[in-house]
Amino acid sequence: MSETLDSVATELDQRRLAEQLLAQAKEQGVELVGPNGLLNQLTRNVLETALDAEMTEHLGYDRHDPTGRGSGNSRNGMRSKTVFTEIGPVDIDVPRDVNSSFEPQIVKKRQRRLTGIDEIVLSLTAKGLTTGEVSAHFADVYGATVSKDTISRITDKVIEEMAEWCNRPLEAVYPVVFIDAINVKVRDGQVTNRPVYVAIGVTCSGERDILGLWAGDGGEGAKFWLAVLTEIKNRGTNDVCIVVCDGLKGLPEAITTVWDRAIVQTCVIHLLRNTFRYASRKYWDQIAKDIRPVYTAPSEAAAKERFVEFTAKWGARYPAIIRLWENAWSEFVPFLDYDVEIRRVICSTNAVESLNARYRRAIRAR
């Protein structure tokens, strides 16, 4: 209860401060934003106060404190610097020391941008803006010049961080791993559609962990998947209980090669989608109704009985559907051994598809 009251009090204090600043700006006829605006002055005061506090901590004594005499180091004036912030460029004075040993952390040496600016650049780039458009945005909105080269350097950092992320250590055990693909347009001399495969692992504590992304060319087989899964194993994953996937060529064999006790579960949603591809649209509703008892059966034996009934009704008209389910049967039925709650989790790759939907939104902007 006391934490709630403290939170409310802090919020009220912040609101009063904002109101006082706004009243001060109106009274003095000062703009709220802009190079000479009140927010610019406030940001400068905050940064300079923080830097002065850092200098005091570095030296070990306050400004004009006599205990600093004979300490071997002291303040040595200021140097002017312009840093680019989320409200535009701000001119600040950075304290110096006689020994030049002061290493500020709030605004580091040679730092020209506060970290929030990099986040804005990355956000605008992710929304599809080119380096030129991002540069123009900063000129229009903040009245500051950010070169195309600077923007490129900021975005290049993401590539470096991505490489580190792709090689980070993984959990030793994942009870469930989902693997699915998203097709994206890739510019490599010419624009082509290529699949990017995504793997998500569920940890023993129930958290989801994106294991990695791998670009393919559409002709992936056992060799490709063996390399992908071996990479995951080499990063620390010694065991996986269940791998949920979409019958990708060569993947089931690679799974059992890398983790010999892992269970391969085909995605039921993909299996149903493929079922409708072999049928006329006018029969979709009836087929969906008749196949439902198969994948909602309480056991594998019951599912087999329901499939026999489905075959008797639709086998003559659509033999390809029957072959599809027969070929996938051994990898379709594992989830039927579990309770309904677990079935909902492992019967499909929806966990990956929700992530892929976010990727599509980002890619569509490009």
VOGU-536052 format. One line per field, with one value per residue (C-alpha): residue number from 1; residue in one letter; chain; x, y, z. Coordinates in steps of 0.02 Angstrom, whole numbers. Layout:
% VOGU-536052
k	(NUM,...);
r	(A,...);
c	(A,...);
c1	(X,...);
c2	(Y,...);
c3	(Z,...);
This chain:
% VOGU-536052
k	(1,2,3,4,5,6,7,8,9,10,11,12,13,14,15,16,17,18,19,20,21,22,23,24,25,26,27,28,29,30,31,32,33,34,35,36,37,38,39,40,41,42,43,44,45,46,47,48,49,50,51,52,53,54,55,56,57,58,59,60,61,62,63,64,65,66,67,68,69,70,71,72,73,74,75,76,77,78,79,80,81,82,83,84,85,86,87,88,89,90,91,92,93,94,95,96,97,98,99,100,101,102,103,104,105,106,107,108,109,110,111,112,113,114,115,116,117,118,119,120,121,122,123,124,125,126,127,128,129,130,131,132,133,134,135,136,137,138,139,140,141,142,143,144,145,146,147,148,149,150,151,152,153,154,155,156,157,158,159,160,161,162,163,164,165,166,167,168,169,170,171,172,173,174,175,176,177,178,179,180,181,182,183,184,185,186,187,188,189,190,191,192,193,194,195,196,197,198,199,200,201,202,203,204,205,206,207,208,209,210,211,212,213,214,215,216,217,218,219,220,221,222,223,224,225,226,227,228,229,230,231,232,233,234,235,236,237,238,239,240,241,242,243,244,245,246,247,248,249,250,251,252,253,254,255,256,257,258,259,260,261,262,263,264,265,266,267,268,269,270,271,272,273,274,275,276,277,278,279,280,281,282,283,284,285,286,287,288,289,290,291,292,293,294,295,296,297,298,299,300,301,302,303,304,305,306,307,308,309,310,311,312,313,314,315,316,317,318,319,320,321,322,323,324,325,326,327,328,329,330,331,332,333,334,335,336,337,338,339,340,341,342,343,344,345,346,347,348,349,350,351,352,353,354,355,356,357,358,359,360,361,362,363,364,365,366);
r	(M,S,E,T,L,D,S,V,A,T,E,L,D,Q,R,R,L,A,E,Q,L,L,A,Q,A,K,E,Q,G,V,E,L,V,G,P,N,G,L,L,N,Q,L,T,R,N,V,L,E,T,A,L,D,A,E,M,T,E,H,L,G,Y,D,R,H,D,P,T,G,R,G,S,G,N,S,R,N,G,M,R,S,K,T,V,F,T,E,I,G,P,V,D,I,D,V,P,R,D,V,N,S,S,F,E,P,Q,I,V,K,K,R,Q,R,R,L,T,G,I,D,E,I,V,L,S,L,T,A,K,G,L,T,T,G,E,V,S,A,H,F,A,D,V,Y,G,A,T,V,S,K,D,T,I,S,R,I,T,D,K,V,I,E,E,M,A,E,W,C,N,R,P,L,E,A,V,Y,P,V,V,F,I,D,A,I,N,V,K,V,R,D,G,Q,V,T,N,R,P,V,Y,V,A,I,G,V,T,C,S,G,E,R,D,I,L,G,L,W,A,G,D,G,G,E,G,A,K,F,W,L,A,V,L,T,E,I,K,N,R,G,T,N,D,V,C,I,V,V,C,D,G,L,K,G,L,P,E,A,I,T,T,V,W,D,R,A,I,V,Q,T,C,V,I,H,L,L,R,N,T,F,R,Y,A,S,R,K,Y,W,D,Q,I,A,K,D,I,R,P,V,Y,T,A,P,S,E,A,A,A,K,E,R,F,V,E,F,T,A,K,W,G,A,R,Y,P,A,I,I,R,L,W,E,N,A,W,S,E,F,V,P,F,L,D,Y,D,V,E,I,R,R,V,I,C,S,T,N,A,V,E,S,L,N,A,R,Y,R,R,A,I,R,A,R);
c	(A,A,A,A,A,A,A,A,A,A,A,A,A,A,A,A,A,A,A,A,A,A,A,A,A,A,A,A,A,A,A,A,A,A,A,A,A,A,A,A,A,A,A,A,A,A,A,A,A,A,A,A,A,A,A,A,A,A,A,A,A,A,A,A,A,A,A,A,A,A,A,A,A,A,A,A,A,A,A,A,A,A,A,A,A,A,A,A,A,A,A,A,A,A,A,A,A,A,A,A,A,A,A,A,A,A,A,A,A,A,A,A,A,A,A,A,A,A,A,A,A,A,A,A,A,A,A,A,A,A,A,A,A,A,A,A,A,A,A,A,A,A,A,A,A,A,A,A,A,A,A,A,A,A,A,A,A,A,A,A,A,A,A,A,A,A,A,A,A,A,A,A,A,A,A,A,A,A,A,A,A,A,A,A,A,A,A,A,A,A,A,A,A,A,A,A,A,A,A,A,A,A,A,A,A,A,A,A,A,A,A,A,A,A,A,A,A,A,A,A,A,A,A,A,A,A,A,A,A,A,A,A,A,A,A,A,A,A,A,A,A,A,A,A,A,A,A,A,A,A,A,A,A,A,A,A,A,A,A,A,A,A,A,A,A,A,A,A,A,A,A,A,A,A,A,A,A,A,A,A,A,A,A,A,A,A,A,A,A,A,A,A,A,A,A,A,A,A,A,A,A,A,A,A,A,A,A,A,A,A,A,A,A,A,A,A,A,A,A,A,A,A,A,A,A,A,A,A,A,A,A,A,A,A,A,A,A,A,A,A,A,A,A,A,A,A,A,A,A,A,A,A,A,A,A,A,A,A,A,A,A,A,A,A,A,A);
c1	(0,143,226,64,52,235,202,51,149,292,171,90,261,308,143,167,343,279,144,272,388,245,191,370,386,226,274,445,384,502,460,438,537,668,852,815,663,634,655,824,881,814,902,1064,1048,1012,1159,1281,1224,1249,1421,1474,1416,1519,1673,1647,1639,1794,1897,1829,1784,1659,1697,1799,1818,1985,2011,2056,2214,2368,2263,2358,2206,2076,1949,2022,1884,1758,1749,1598,1509,1350,1254,1104,956,776,725,861,1042,1092,1250,1332,1491,1586,1703,1887,2019,2204,2260,2137,2084,1899,1793,1611,1475,1319,1392,1550,1702,1676,1493,1384,1217,1120,1064,881,931,999,833,738,850,823,635,621,730,622,469,545,629,792,947,907,728,786,911,775,661,788,815,627,577,731,818,980,1090,1120,1219,1178,1345,1301,1133,1217,1341,1197,1104,1266,1279,1120,1205,1349,1228,1128,1286,1317,1136,1143,1292,1235,1230,1062,974,1032,855,699,543,466,541,436,505,416,455,410,435,518,578,768,868,1021,1053,867,718,665,555,656,606,675,658,623,648,570,608,502,611,582,510,385,468,487,660,694,838,881,837,906,884,853,833,676,767,817,843,918,1092,1027,925,1066,1178,1044,1005,1189,1220,1084,1159,1335,1268,1223,1056,1092,913,742,585,464,493,337,359,273,341,484,586,728,687,614,766,885,792,811,993,1039,923,887,750,656,476,428,253,182,83,-102,-149,-32,-98,-276,-225,-144,-301,-409,-287,-343,-529,-653,-700,-883,-837,-723,-852,-907,-729,-682,-830,-788,-601,-621,-660,-493,-381,-492,-502,-461,-329,-233,-345,-501,-421,-386,-569,-628,-505,-572,-744,-676,-591,-752,-841,-707,-580,-659,-680,-515,-386,-246,-315,-312,-131,-84,-147,-80,94,89,7,159,206,25,-25,107,10,-140,-44,-56,-188,-294,-196,-31,-112,-159,24,107,-22,31,169,56,190,304,166,121,303,306,156,261,403,282,224,403,454,298,354,514);
c2	(0,119,87,135,297,337,308,424,557,548,565,717,797,770,845,999,1022,1011,1140,1257,1244,1278,1430,1493,1477,1576,1709,1738,1723,1578,1440,1268,1181,1235,1287,1420,1334,1292,1104,1135,1238,1109,967,1067,1098,915,852,981,946,758,786,897,762,634,748,765,576,557,682,629,803,943,1101,1225,1095,1126,940,934,1037,933,787,787,821,957,1038,1123,1226,1172,1124,1161,1021,998,837,783,734,683,866,925,987,1046,1145,1092,1128,972,986,942,891,931,752,721,561,605,485,547,417,525,599,504,575,593,549,663,577,519,338,384,458,291,212,342,310,122,144,254,135,-13,81,87,258,272,354,512,515,488,630,744,694,753,915,951,895,932,1065,966,888,701,640,486,410,432,348,205,181,173,41,-56,-80,-183,-302,-325,-354,-474,-578,-586,-633,-773,-852,-829,-982,-1071,-1170,-1349,-1418,-1357,-1460,-1395,-1315,-1241,-1222,-1131,-1020,-849,-802,-633,-537,-533,-418,-514,-448,-470,-477,-655,-740,-840,-930,-877,-1013,-968,-1081,-1042,-1143,-1154,-1159,-1269,-1115,-1088,-938,-924,-903,-864,-982,-906,-864,-954,-902,-1039,-1046,-1153,-1315,-1361,-1543,-1653,-1577,-1399,-1451,-1556,-1401,-1291,-1414,-1453,-1266,-1258,-1407,-1333,-1176,-1280,-1367,-1548,-1609,-1567,-1664,-1615,-1524,-1454,-1421,-1425,-1584,-1487,-1600,-1685,-1601,-1752,-1858,-1719,-1697,-1880,-1878,-1732,-1775,-1960,-1961,-1808,-1828,-1750,-1673,-1611,-1450,-1496,-1325,-1349,-1525,-1458,-1320,-1447,-1554,-1416,-1393,-1562,-1525,-1416,-1261,-1311,-1464,-1373,-1349,-1531,-1597,-1484,-1552,-1734,-1723,-1632,-1793,-1862,-1727,-1699,-1885,-1934,-2059,-2122,-2277,-2168,-2054,-2206,-2260,-2086,-2082,-2248,-2168,-2013,-2125,-2220,-2057,-1959,-2087,-2116,-1932,-1869,-2010,-1880,-1819,-1995,-2021,-1853,-1905,-2082,-2019,-1893,-2009,-2059,-1876,-1818,-1929,-1893,-1746,-1860,-1940,-1779,-1685,-1556,-1410,-1476,-1525,-1343,-1293,-1426,-1461,-1315,-1190,-1042,-983,-949,-885,-745,-691,-706,-589,-455,-488,-467,-298,-238,-307,-239,-64,-89);
c3	(0,44,-125,-212,-111,-150,-335,-332,-238,-363,-508,-427,-397,-578,-635,-524,-592,-770,-731,-651,-802,-922,-820,-815,-1003,-1030,-903,-980,-1158,-1188,-1311,-1237,-1375,-1501,-1487,-1354,-1280,-1099,-1127,-1209,-1059,-937,-1029,-1025,-838,-802,-905,-835,-655,-685,-762,-616,-494,-591,-579,-391,-373,-482,-381,-212,-152,-190,-285,-178,-40,48,71,-113,-90,-125,-189,-353,-462,-474,-590,-741,-821,-952,-1134,-1240,-1331,-1430,-1405,-1505,-1397,-1426,-1416,-1536,-1516,-1342,-1302,-1139,-1041,-991,-840,-860,-733,-726,-753,-897,-810,-798,-901,-896,-915,-938,-1097,-1139,-1225,-1413,-1390,-1496,-1481,-1329,-1342,-1374,-1542,-1603,-1555,-1657,-1809,-1795,-1772,-1927,-2028,-1974,-2036,-2210,-2219,-2316,-2242,-2340,-2275,-2096,-2115,-2184,-2039,-1910,-2005,-2013,-1838,-1733,-1837,-1833,-1964,-1953,-2103,-2205,-2152,-1969,-1995,-2088,-1944,-1820,-1922,-1952,-1763,-1773,-1894,-1771,-1628,-1736,-1767,-1579,-1549,-1679,-1589,-1409,-1294,-1281,-1145,-1118,-1134,-1224,-1192,-1354,-1511,-1652,-1828,-1968,-2118,-2184,-2367,-2394,-2545,-2553,-2665,-2728,-2903,-2930,-2814,-2773,-2644,-2518,-2358,-2191,-2059,-1878,-1727,-1557,-1403,-1246,-1091,-939,-852,-993,-1075,-1264,-1337,-1520,-1561,-1728,-1908,-2061,-2242,-2370,-2557,-2564,-2600,-2423,-2378,-2244,-2264,-2233,-2081,-2009,-2015,-1932,-1792,-1763,-1744,-1611,-1521,-1530,-1445,-1294,-1326,-1286,-1284,-1356,-1310,-1449,-1613,-1696,-1883,-2052,-2131,-2211,-2323,-2229,-2063,-1969,-2012,-1958,-1792,-1743,-1798,-1687,-1541,-1555,-1423,-1487,-1545,-1712,-1712,-1878,-1870,-1876,-1946,-2094,-2119,-2129,-2250,-2363,-2352,-2427,-2572,-2641,-2628,-2718,-2618,-2614,-2506,-2383,-2246,-2250,-2255,-2108,-2010,-2050,-2016,-1849,-1750,-1809,-1734,-1580,-1537,-1357,-1412,-1562,-1573,-1577,-1706,-1815,-1806,-1853,-1998,-2064,-2066,-2154,-2283,-2318,-2356,-2452,-2511,-2682,-2721,-2649,-2634,-2624,-2458,-2389,-2445,-2368,-2197,-2208,-2251,-2107,-1981,-1878,-1853,-1832,-1685,-1548,-1474,-1443,-1298,-1197,-1099,-1189,-1114,-1184,-1349,-1379,-1362,-1469,-1605,-1715,-1754,-1709,-1588,-1737,-1851,-1730,-1734,-1924,-1933,-1848,-1970,-2115,-2051,-2038,-2208,-2294,-2247,-2346);
